Amino acid sequence: MDPNGWYFCLKHQEVEAGAGCRSADRLGPYPDRNTAAQALELARQRTEAVDEAERRWNEGD
């Protein structure tokens, strides 16, 4: 855990700096508060990109 990093707490649905809720309940670390606040959207985008890459791989593209 980065004591200087920013995290998004899934349990409380809010941004935390440094030590906070347990690691299993958090996404991060992120470089700044704004990026941590976008954690769920970033995770969604990354999941979509991986799903698309897997689809292309399976289809032989």
Number of C-alpha atoms within 10 A of each C-alpha: 13 12 10 13 17 26 30 26 22 15 11 11 12 13 22 21 17 13 14 16 15 10 12 9 14 21 18 18 21 19 12 14 16 11 18 24 19 13 22 15 12 13 12 10 12 12 12 12 12 11 12 12 13 12 12 11 10 9 8 7 7
